[in-house]
């Protein structure tokens, strides 16, 4: 028996070799995610704030599917192509999160797998104990 449960949307492609999120007890580990829509098209080309919002929309759907919300996210790691662009994501974090803020790490990278993606975010959530 596996010690974790994959969290898969209905539209998940069976050829993918990862899960968008996994649950281990009350912990939800959200995979690195770019700003794609349900058809796999990138949302907000050239706009890091729009891409960041789309990623958090996807995280919100996952968290709600397991009885949580974005408020249950305790840590994020952002991978960005530019420090100047990364600074623009603070406005979106203020919209999505509040006090207490999740722990956060920002990493500037030379490239992302998805063409035209300006940011990829992974996160960890903790659901309240029942």
TAKADA-V528858 format. One record per pair of residues at least 12 apart in sequence whose ideal C-beta (glycine too) atoms are under 6 Angstrom apart, sorted by sequence separation. I is the first residue (numbers start at 1). J is the second residue. D is the distance in Angstrom with one decimal. If there is no record, write none. Layout:
I J D
I J D
This chain:
6 19 3.9
18 31 5.8
7 21 4.1
6 22 5.5
35 51 3.7
4 22 4.6
5 23 4.5
35 54 3.7
4 24 4.6
35 55 5.4
86 106 5.3
33 55 5.1
33 58 5.7
83 108 5.6
70 96 5.7
76 102 5.6
11 38 5.6
75 102 5.5
74 102 5.2
75 103 4.4
76 104 5.0
77 105 4.6
78 106 4.8
79 107 5.2
80 108 5.8
30 59 5.6
73 102 5.2
79 109 5.0
85 118 5.7
48 85 4.6
52 89 4.8
81 118 5.8
49 88 5.5
53 92 5.6
80 119 5.1
48 88 5.2
52 92 4.3
56 96 4.9
21 62 4.8
78 119 6.0
79 120 4.5
49 92 5.5
78 121 5.2
76 121 5.8
77 122 5.0
76 123 4.7
75 124 4.4
73 123 5.0
74 124 5.7
73 125 4.6
74 126 5.2
72 125 4.5
7 62 5.8
72 127 5.8
68 125 5.8
68 127 4.8
63 125 5.7
55 121 4.9
51 118 5.5
52 119 5.8
51 119 5.3
48 118 4.3
45 116 5.0
48 119 5.5
42 116 5.3
34 114 4.4
34 117 4.3
34 120 5.1
32 120 4.8
33 121 5.9
32 122 4.2
30 122 6.0
30 123 4.3
29 124 5.7
28 125 3.9
27 126 5.8
26 126 5.6
26 127 4.5
